Amino acid sequence: MADIEKKSLIPSWQQELQSAFTNISDLLRFLDLSVDDLSPYHDAAKDFPLLVTENYAKRIRKADWNDPLLQQVLPHPNELEKHPGFLSDPVGDEQASVSPGLLHKYHGRVLMITTAACAIHCRYCFRREFPYSDNSAHRSQLDSIKQYLSSNPSVTEVILSGGDPLTLSDSKFTHLFEFISKLPQVERIRIHTRLPIVLPSRITQALLDTLSASNKKVIIVIHANHPNELSTDVSNALLAIKNIGVTLLNQTVLLRGINDDADTLTELSHRLFNCHTLPYYLHVLDKVAGAIHFDSTMQHTYELYDQLKQNLSGYLVPKLVCEEAGKPYKTILARNN
């Protein structure tokens, strides 16, 4: 009885997270899929295991190995391929670390690694090999982070990342968010999260109250790659965020065989805007080890982007970018005509 009472005190979104798929066989059975030999898939998951919420899995078409959502989350034998251009730290996170859990790459803003936890393991994740144990901003590091910011007054924006900052419990997230809100030099707080997409129940009234109580400008950057990810409950969660005055932006990663065609990306931009979210970046794949099968050629990328610009109103066209280790800004890509 005590265990039942204890479980009832856990927010529903945390219960959903605890019951996410972590076993490949269970996920395939749920999706009416079968394969004779699962060992290559298990090999691909050894260092970066399967993790996907049931809410997200319900949007995957049953009995379809080529579903674009499934391909983003299912460990695949192609991940075992080695390629000299694909690295464990393709964007230079480790060299940008200025203290545990704090990265300072770009002028005027810093990024906090708040947690290693996510609600989904995207197979192309550029931090799939990030050493989180030594580089997460725990409570014990907040004083040193405050000192660093005080000695760098040009920093006016703090980005909460991870992992996913919204996997933190309400108490931990509120403590961190209020800590940043009290720093006088900070003007904007940006949150990079996939949870409104993969676990929309995380957008609770308690979270909205925390966000709306801040005296800073708050920006939430979500991550949707395909229009099929934008379900009704996702749209409702994004509307709730928009209604408290938070700016909503979206980042998409260009993924071969998943969204690397103009029709898919055009529909994604339209649906994002209908969900009160502006397309922000279209990222060329970060060349992380294990993700070579998601990579597209630059010729195809430029052709696709030209078509996207023809299809969409200017405010719906995301910036085509890549991130290069050591550069002081994201590189905006353009074809040399």
ABEGO torsion letter per residue (X at the ends): XAAAAAAAABBAAAAAAAABBABAAAAAAAAGBBBABAAAAAAAAAABBBBBBAAAAAABBBGBAABAAAAAABBBAAAABBBAABBABAAGAAAABABBGBBBABBGBBBBBABABBABBBAABAAAABBAAABBBBAAAAAAAAAAAAABAABABBBBBOEBAAABBAAAAAAAAAAAAABAABABBBBBBAAAAABAAABBAAAAAAAAABABBBBBBBBBABAAABBAAAAAAAAAAAAAGBBBBBBBBBBBGAABBAAAAAAAAAAAAAAGBBBABBBBBBBBBGAAAABBBAAAAAAAAAAAAAABBAAABBBBBBBBBGBABBBBBBBBX
